[in-house]
Amino acid sequence: MSPHLHSHAVAVRYMPDAHRSTRRRVRPGRFPAFDAAECSFAMLAADPAPLRVRTRLGPLPAALVRSVLVDPATPPETVDEIWRTLAGRARGEGGVWLLLAAGCALPKLRSIAWHACRARVVERDEVAQELLTAFTHALLHTDPLPEVEVLGELLRPARAAAHRLADRARQIART
C-alpha cells in the first residue's frame, strides 16, 4: 500500500469522531492571535505537498494530525508519540514544524484562554499571545519530554502564564 493510500485510510478511520464534536465552535474575532495561528495552520494543512508526521499509524499528512490528536479513540501512547515527534521536529527544523505543533495545540490553548478570560477586564488577545509564547517556549525547551502526557507538560507553563496575566489584570481593575 502506498503511503498516500495508507494516510487516506487513517483519515477515514479517524475523521468521523473528530468532526462530530458537540462542543461550541470557535468564534473568529474573539482571540485574533489564535485566529492568525489557525489561518496559518489551515494554509499549512492545505498545502498540496503536505508535511507528514511519522506515527505508528503510518505517515499522517499535516491536515490529519490535529484530528488524530483530538480524537478520543486515539490511544494515549499514540498521542504522546505524535507530540514527541512534533516537538523534536520543531526543535530540529523550526518553521513549519513549529507552526504545525502550535496549530495542533490550538484547541487546548483556546480552552485555557477561555478559562483565563472569564472576567471582562482581561484583554483576550494579550492572553492568547501569552499562551502561544509560553507554549512555543515549552515546546522548544522542555527537556526531557515526559513519556506520558506530553501535551499536558507543554501546556503547564502556558496555563500558568495565562492565569498570571489574568490575575494581574483583575488586580489592576480592582484598584
C-alpha positions as CSV (number, residue, x, y, z in Angstrom):
1,M,0.0,0.0,0.0
2,S,1.4,3.4,-0.9
3,P,2.0,6.0,1.9
4,H,-0.7,8.2,0.3
5,L,-3.3,5.5,0.4
6,H,-2.3,4.5,3.9
7,S,-2.8,8.1,5.1
8,H,-6.1,8.2,3.4
9,A,-7.2,5.0,5.3
10,V,-6.2,6.7,8.5
11,A,-8.3,9.7,7.5
12,V,-11.3,7.5,7.1
13,R,-10.7,5.9,10.4
14,Y,-10.2,9.0,12.4
15,M,-12.1,11.9,10.9
16,P,-15.7,10.9,11.8
17,D,-15.2,11.2,15.5
18,A,-13.0,14.3,15.2
19,H,-15.6,16.4,13.4
20,R,-18.7,15.4,15.4
21,S,-17.7,17.4,18.4
22,T,-20.7,18.7,20.5
23,R,-18.6,21.5,21.9
24,R,-19.1,25.1,21.0
25,R,-17.5,26.1,17.7
26,V,-14.7,28.6,17.6
27,R,-15.9,32.1,17.0
28,P,-13.5,34.2,14.9
29,G,-12.5,37.5,16.3
30,R,-12.6,36.6,20.0
31,F,-8.8,35.9,20.0
32,P,-7.1,37.4,17.0
33,A,-3.8,35.8,17.8
34,F,-5.4,32.4,17.7
35,D,-7.3,33.3,14.5
36,A,-4.0,34.2,12.8
37,A,-2.4,31.0,14.0
38,E,-5.4,29.0,12.8
39,C,-5.3,30.6,9.4
40,S,-1.6,29.8,9.1
41,F,-2.2,26.3,10.2
42,A,-5.0,25.9,7.7
43,M,-2.8,27.1,4.9
44,L,-0.1,24.6,6.0
45,A,-2.6,21.8,6.2
46,A,-4.0,22.6,2.7
47,D,-0.5,22.5,1.1
48,P,-0.6,20.2,-1.9
49,A,2.7,18.6,-0.8
50,P,1.9,18.5,3.0
51,L,4.3,17.7,5.8
52,R,3.9,14.2,7.0
53,V,4.3,13.1,10.6
54,R,5.6,9.5,11.1
55,T,3.5,7.6,13.6
56,R,2.7,4.0,14.4
57,L,-0.5,4.6,12.3
58,G,1.8,5.4,9.3
59,P,2.7,8.8,7.9
60,L,0.0,11.3,8.6
61,P,-0.4,14.4,6.5
62,A,-0.5,17.7,8.3
63,A,-4.2,18.1,7.7
64,L,-5.0,15.0,9.7
65,V,-2.6,15.3,12.6
66,R,-4.8,17.5,14.8
67,S,-7.8,15.3,14.1
68,V,-6.0,12.3,15.3
69,L,-4.7,14.1,18.3
70,V,-8.1,15.3,19.5
71,D,-10.0,12.1,18.6
72,P,-10.9,10.3,21.9
73,A,-10.4,6.9,20.1
74,T,-6.7,7.6,19.6
75,P,-4.6,5.7,22.1
76,P,-2.8,7.9,24.6
77,E,0.5,6.3,23.6
78,T,0.0,7.4,20.0
79,V,-0.9,10.9,21.1
80,D,2.3,11.1,23.2
81,E,4.3,9.7,20.3
82,I,3.0,12.3,17.9
83,W,3.7,15.1,20.4
84,R,7.2,13.9,20.9
85,T,7.7,13.8,17.1
86,L,6.3,17.3,16.7
87,A,8.5,18.7,19.5
88,G,11.6,17.0,18.0
89,R,10.9,18.3,14.5
90,A,10.1,21.8,15.8
91,R,13.3,21.8,17.7
92,G,15.4,20.5,14.9
93,E,13.8,22.3,11.9
94,G,11.6,25.0,13.4
95,G,9.4,26.9,10.9
96,V,6.6,24.9,9.6
97,W,7.0,22.2,12.2
98,L,6.6,24.8,15.0
99,L,3.5,26.1,13.2
100,L,2.1,22.6,12.9
101,A,2.7,21.9,16.6
102,A,1.1,25.2,17.6
103,G,-1.9,24.5,15.3
104,C,-2.4,21.1,16.8
105,A,-2.4,22.7,20.3
106,L,-4.8,25.4,19.5
107,P,-8.0,23.6,20.8
108,K,-6.4,23.2,24.2
109,L,-4.9,26.7,24.1
110,R,-8.3,28.2,23.3
111,S,-9.8,26.3,26.2
112,I,-7.2,27.7,28.6
113,A,-7.7,31.2,27.2
114,W,-11.5,31.0,27.8
115,H,-11.0,30.0,31.4
116,A,-8.4,32.7,32.0
117,C,-10.6,35.4,30.4
118,R,-13.8,34.8,32.2
119,A,-13.6,38.3,33.7
120,R,-14.2,41.1,31.2
121,V,-11.2,43.1,32.5
122,V,-8.8,40.6,30.9
123,E,-7.5,41.5,27.5
124,R,-8.3,38.4,25.5
125,D,-5.7,38.8,22.8
126,E,-3.0,39.5,25.3
127,V,-3.8,36.2,27.0
128,A,-3.8,34.4,23.6
129,Q,-0.4,35.9,22.7
130,E,1.0,34.9,26.1
131,L,-0.3,31.4,25.7
132,L,1.2,31.0,22.3
133,T,4.6,32.4,23.5
134,A,4.7,30.2,26.6
135,F,3.6,27.1,24.7
136,T,6.3,27.7,22.0
137,H,8.9,28.2,24.7
138,A,7.9,25.0,26.4
139,L,7.8,23.1,23.1
140,L,11.4,24.2,22.3
141,H,12.9,24.0,25.7
142,T,11.2,21.3,27.9
143,D,13.9,18.7,28.3
144,P,13.5,15.9,28.7
145,L,10.0,15.4,27.4
146,P,7.9,13.1,29.6
147,E,7.0,9.6,28.4
148,V,3.3,10.3,29.1
149,E,1.1,13.3,29.0
150,V,3.5,15.2,26.7
151,L,0.9,17.9,25.8
152,G,0.0,18.4,29.4
153,E,3.6,19.1,30.2
154,L,3.9,21.5,27.3
155,L,0.7,23.3,28.3
156,R,1.5,23.7,32.0
157,P,3.7,26.8,31.7
158,A,1.3,28.3,29.2
159,R,-1.6,27.8,31.5
160,A,0.3,29.3,34.4
161,A,1.4,32.3,32.3
162,A,-2.2,33.0,31.1
163,H,-3.6,32.8,34.7
164,R,-0.8,35.1,36.0
165,L,-1.7,37.6,33.3
166,A,-5.4,37.3,34.0
167,D,-4.9,37.6,37.8
168,R,-2.8,40.7,37.3
169,A,-5.5,42.3,35.1
170,R,-8.1,41.6,37.7
171,Q,-5.9,43.1,40.5
172,I,-5.4,46.3,38.4
173,A,-9.1,46.5,37.7
174,R,-9.8,46.4,41.5
175,T,-7.5,49.3,42.3
